[in-house]
Amino acid sequence: MEPPFRVPGLLGVETRTVVCSLLVVAVSACTSAVGQGPRAAPPHTTPTPEPSTISRRTPRCGIVSLTSPHYGSHIDPISGQVGEAIEVFGTTLRGEDGRFTTSNRLEVWWNARVPATEVPAAEPFDDGPIVLLATVGNMNRCRFRTEFNVPDVRPGTYKIRTFVYFEGGYGWFGWHRFNVEAAP
């Protein structure tokens, strides 16, 4: 049987034999060098990053259109009774290109035109108290979720505003109408 190919100039020696011989020599040389020298590291080790390095990484959140209904904050449900838990959730801050950008925190306010943390004498939208409902401190992620309990107010429709804080200021991040229902 004729071998599939031959190395020219080696008179009948199959290429597979030559390749195998070279491979054995190369592997022997490589394995004997592992661990030698002053900078050698044990094989198959990966340095573990420091926790502070991990927490500073910028999340890869993709692109969200700033005009999309998915951008900003949302509440669920949109009506309930005093004391019931309400979820606030949504995307974190994005730049003009729709990509993640850093922010410091998010505040959720009941009946506030501006956050009372910035303007303590702020006027409410409607009759009733201005209440800080929730604060989200970790904004180094793609989405946030928190909850609050409906404050003790009389039945009616109230405004809930979310404000996002970033280097240099804050801005509206969402506005919602919430209906407080009468107790049965």
VENWOSUL-V880942 format. One record per helix or strand of 3 or more residues. SS is the DSSP state (H for helix, E for strand). FROM is the first residue (numbers start at 1). TO is the last residue. If there is no record, write none. Layout:
BEGIN
SS_FROM_TO ; SS_FROM_TO
END
This chain:
BEGIN
H_15_33 ; H_51_55 ; E_73_76 ; E_85_91 ; E_105_110 ; E_131_136 ; E_143_149 ; E_156_166 ; E_169_180
END
